[in-house]
Amino acid sequence: MTPVLDLQYGEQQNPDKLPSEEQFSSWCSAALEGICSLDEPELTIRIVDEAESQQLNGDYRGKYSPTNVLSFPFDAPPEIPIPLLGDLIICTSVVEKEAVEQGKTSTAHWAHMVVHGCLHLLGYDHIKDEDADVMENLERQVLASLGFPDPYKEDNS
């Protein structure tokens, strides 16, 4: 499965210092494989700064601080067959800061945030402990298939 990816860069984002479109596509494909029923799912990934992340997080979640990834699933009526999954908004500075704080490589944390966001687009969440266990186990499996370490294990450097 190859998703149709619309990769967008917000203000002050330098694509040359970020994962490539091929990496984003590979991470999305791995997250969606075997879970998503669409043949060619479409999604947007927008890479943003802290100001845009904070604005969206405040507007849609009532949390007035930047966050690593926001997921906006597209919920079409069942009778309308449309392959659109939704949008992911990823904040560069938050992801980079978290990678350092968590002892991860930047690439591993970017991959984790994309996989995490894709699973949210598919309806997974981590509000309840049992749901978090399911989602985190899926994340571990997908990331392992991509050659990345367990994102929840301490010191992944």
VENHUSUL-V10137 format. One record per residue. N is the residue number from 1. PHI is phi in radians with two decimals (none if undefined). Layout:
BEGIN
N,PHI
N,PHI
END
This chain:
BEGIN
1,none
2,-2.09
3,-1.25
4,-1.56
5,-1.93
6,-1.85
7,-1.68
8,-2.12
9,-2.10
10,-1.31
11,-1.06
12,1.10
13,-1.85
14,-1.86
15,-0.99
16,-1.17
17,-1.82
18,-2.08
19,-0.97
20,-1.35
21,-1.06
22,-1.11
23,-1.12
24,-1.00
25,-1.11
26,-1.08
27,-1.14
28,-1.12
29,-0.99
30,-1.11
31,-1.20
32,-1.54
33,-0.99
34,1.37
35,-2.01
36,-1.48
37,-1.51
38,-1.43
39,-1.24
40,-2.28
41,-1.12
42,-1.94
43,-2.62
44,-1.92
45,-2.06
46,-1.96
47,-1.70
48,-2.27
49,-1.62
50,-1.10
51,-1.10
52,-1.20
53,-1.07
54,-1.11
55,-1.06
56,-1.18
57,-1.09
58,-1.20
59,-1.10
60,-1.82
61,-2.18
62,1.22
63,-2.00
64,-1.68
65,-2.64
66,-1.18
67,-2.39
68,-1.19
69,-2.49
70,-2.03
71,-2.12
72,-2.18
73,-1.16
74,-1.64
75,-2.01
76,-1.41
77,-1.04
78,-0.99
79,-1.36
80,-1.89
81,-1.37
82,-2.23
83,-1.47
84,-1.34
85,-1.47
86,2.54
87,-2.17
88,-2.00
89,-2.03
90,-2.12
91,-1.64
92,-0.93
93,-1.15
94,-1.18
95,-1.08
96,-1.12
97,-1.12
98,-1.09
99,-1.02
100,-1.14
101,-1.05
102,-1.66
103,1.16
104,-1.92
105,-1.26
106,-1.03
107,-1.08
108,-1.08
109,-1.28
110,-1.02
111,-1.03
112,-1.06
113,-1.14
114,-1.18
115,-1.06
116,-1.00
117,-1.11
118,-1.08
119,-1.12
120,-1.08
121,-1.08
122,-1.54
123,1.80
124,-1.38
125,-2.56
126,-2.34
127,-1.27
128,-1.59
129,-0.97
130,-1.17
131,-1.22
132,-1.08
133,-1.05
134,-1.09
135,-1.12
136,-1.12
137,-1.15
138,-1.09
139,-1.02
140,-1.02
141,-1.10
142,-1.12
143,-1.13
144,-1.10
145,-1.12
146,-1.63
147,1.56
148,-1.74
149,-1.30
150,-1.00
151,-1.24
152,-1.76
153,-1.47
154,-1.13
155,0.97
156,-1.70
157,-1.27
END
